Amino acid sequence: PAAAGTAEVWFPPWDDAQGQLLAALDGARTQVLVQAFLLTHRKIADSLIAAHRRGVDVRVLADARQHAENHGSLLRVLARAGVPVWLETRYKNAHNKVMVIDAGSPQAAVVTGSFNFTWSAQNMNAENLLIIRGNAALADRFASNWMRHRAEAEPLESR
């Protein structure tokens, strides 16, 4: 897609990428599509649950092996709160770290980068987080990719 909108980047641990991500989630109006390699960060999980409770369509895809091997995974917490969760099993690593917020709208945002959705990503690692806002075509492309991955994933409750 052609360049449009704005792009902002943060580099933890120096920059508050976590705060920017939480603010983006708090601003979601219609939908949040998540692709996570690992999701263990309680504040991020809480923000996704809060969005779900205020009527935002929140859906999560995650790496099956990371979920199985990491006792800190919060995927079951999300599922118990009513957030649909699927696990990607086709790949050695479902290594995406993406959130698509409000695809199909002028305020669409794509969150991506090396930043895992973990406490360590903000506090212990050298990371990057990129948020691109106002590029509907890019958000739609990421949303289409999310749907393609979702079609091959297994529901968390079936495992």
N, C-alpha and C positions, 0 to 999 in steps of 0.2 A: 504493500500500500504506500501511496505517496506520503511524504512527510506532512504532518498536520498536527496541530495542538501544541502541547508543551511537554517537555521532558525534564525530570528532576532526578538527580542521583545522590545517593548517600553512601558513605564508606565507613561502616562500623569497624572498629569500636569507637572511632572519633566522632562520627555523626549519629544522631538518633534516628536510625532507620526504623527501629521498632515503633517509635512514636508516630512517624509518618505513615507507616503501614496501618496502625490502629486508627489514625485519623481518616485514612481512606476508607477503611471498613465502616467506621461510624457514619460516613457520608453516603454509604450505599443506599440506593432508593428502591431498586427493583430486583437485582440479582447479583450474587457473588459465586463465581465458579472457581474452585480451588484445585490446583494440581500440586501435590506436596510429595517430596521425597520423604520427609519426616515432619511430623507436627507434634511437638511436645511442649510448646510454649503456652502456658495457662492463659495469659492475657489475650493472646491471639485466638485461642479456642473460645474464651469468654466473649470476645468481640463478635465472632462468628455466630455464637448462640444468641447473643443480643440482637444481631441483625435478623436472624431467623424469627425470633420472638416478635420483632416489630413488623413482620410480614415480608421480609426480603427472602427471595428464593435462593437459599444457600445450598450448594451441592459440593461434595468433596470427593476427589480422586486421590489415592495415595499408593505408594509403593508397598506391595504386600509383604515383602521380606523385611523391610524396615519396621513395619508395624509388628510383625511376628517376633522380631528379635529385640525390640526396644520396649522395655516395660514401662517407659514413660510416655508411650504413644497415647494421645488423647482422642483417638478416633472413636473409641467406644463411648467416651463422654459425649462427643458430638452426636453420635447415633442415638444415645439415650435421650438427648434433648430434642430429637426429631429431625436432625439434619441428615439427609441421605448421604451415605458414604459407600464408595466402591473401592475395591482394591485392584491394582494393576498387577497381573501375574505373567503377562506375556514376555516381559523384558527382564534382562538380568537386573537392570536398575531403571525404574521409572523415575528419572532424575530431574523431572521438571520442578521448578519452583515458581509457580505462576498463580496469580489471581486476576480474574477478569471481572471487573465491577461495572454493572449497568451497561453491558453490551447492547448495541442497537439504539442507544440514546446519545444525544450530544455531549453529555457529561461522562461518557464511557472512559474507563481507565484500565490500563494494563499494568500490573505489578509483576516485575520479573527481576532476575539477577541471580547471584550465587546464594543469596540469603535464604537459608533454610528457616522454617517456621519454628525456631528453637530459641531458648534463652541464650545458648552459647553463641548463636549467630550474631547477636548484638553485643555480648559482653566478653567473649573470649576469642573470637575468630576475626580474621581479616576477610571482609565480605564486601559486597556491593548490592545495592537495591535501587532499581530504576522504576520510576512511575511515569507512565506516558498518559496524559489526559487529553481528551478532546480529539482523538483520532478514531472515529467510529469504524473505519475500514480495518484498521489494525486490531481493534477489540473484537470485531466480528471474525477476523481470521483466527485469532486465538480461541474464541468461543467455538468455532467450527472444529478446530483441532481438539479442544476439550471433548466435544461430542463424539469425535472419532475414537478417542481413547476410552470414553465412557462405554461405547458400544462393545468394546472388547473386555471390559472389566467385570469383576464379580462383586455382587453386593456383600458388604461386610457381614451382614447377619447370616449369610450362607456359609461362612467359614468358621 
